Amino acid sequence: MLIQAEQLSEFVARIFVSSGAAEAFAREVAEHLVAANLKGHDSHGVGMVPAYVHNIKTDLLKVDAEAETVRDNGAVLVIDGHFGFGQVVGRQAVDMTIERVAQTGVVCAGVRNCHHLGRIGTYAEHCAAQGLVSVLMVNVVGHEPQVSPFGGRDRRMTTNPFCCAVPIPDGAPVVLDMATSAVALGKVRVAYNAGTRVAEGALVDHEGSPTTDPAVMYEQPFGALGPFGQHKGYGLAVMCELLGGALAGEWTAQPENLRSHHIVNHMFMCVVDPAAFGGLEKFQQEARAMVDYLHSTTPAKGHDKVRVPGDPERESMSRRLAEGIPIDDTTWQAVVKAALAAGVPANAIPA
């Protein structure tokens, strides 16, 4: 089915209000999730609603929690999300960091104990809108691992997102936002719900053999996600685990730590004011010229044009704002079930 973004946001916000969230928090989370759908990242969109509602009901997600600075060393901040909505405490943490960057030129922040942060690119785009460069590294804990290390078949980590954004004067920012696994787990969930296959090279079965069947992540005997780019993606995932987890969150995926049905994110974030380097005008000129140079490349066979990171999301958003957001029947029924569990009246659910 296709659903218009505004209607979907209103519905999702109502689910969270019915679950006990304040109106402002509910709307912020709903708009973040729907924006992920609009930008083509359905794995981080409204398909997450059932998990959020479940975690609210089991007191794993604190609907009224806010970000708190627990350590302040000037250019180094440690911020605790107290297991609140990641979209709320994550944005609050970024705002705290942006405010400090105005004084110090650069800030490294550790953001810990957040419920699912959602699409990490949202925070990088928020920094870029203020003319700031950002690098973000996230680990995912609180539940069983799903990603095998390069060369192995056993699950040891999760999808550990990496994101970097650079503002471009008089243009859209360059935003690299990706899971360090071959695909995000949510994309496997979307394929499983839709009854489709995933791309080759993303999954292995319980024997470590390549497969395109998403069921290996949800039905026994379990397989695993692999890292993107073989040893290179694996290496980046390890850095996300050590910086986002061990340093920022003091909580990695190693088995001595809690594993239940929680979704916990920790984030290492470095935000830089380019003006602090002293060559702001030259930086802006070079960044703009380089993006233009890349865009001017003659497309290879089978490609319509050359894109830079962030272009596909903007194209998807333009298309889905006009046409609506596609949601498969299995995902929609799960969202409806979560709405009913949250207390939304059946007659208030869109037909």
Buried (B, 14 or more C-beta within 10 A) or exposed (E): EEBBBEEBBBBBBBBBBBBBBEEEBBBBBBBBBBBBBBBBBBBBBBBBBBBBBBBBBEEBBBBEBBBBBEEEEEBBBBBBBBBBBBBBBBBBBBBBBBEBBEEBBBBBBBBBBBBBBBBBBBBBBBBBEBBBBBBBBBBBBBBEBBBBBBEEBEBBBBBBBBBBBBBBEEEBBBBBBBBBBBBBBBBBBBBBBBEEBBEEBBBBBEEBEEBBBBBBBEEEEBBBBBBBBEEEBBBBBBBBBBBBBBBBBEBBBEEEBEEEEBBBBBBBBBBBBBBEEEEBEEBBEEBBEBBEEEEEEEEEEEEEEBBBBBBEBBEBBEEBEEEBBEBBEBBBEBBBEBBBBBEBEEEEBEE
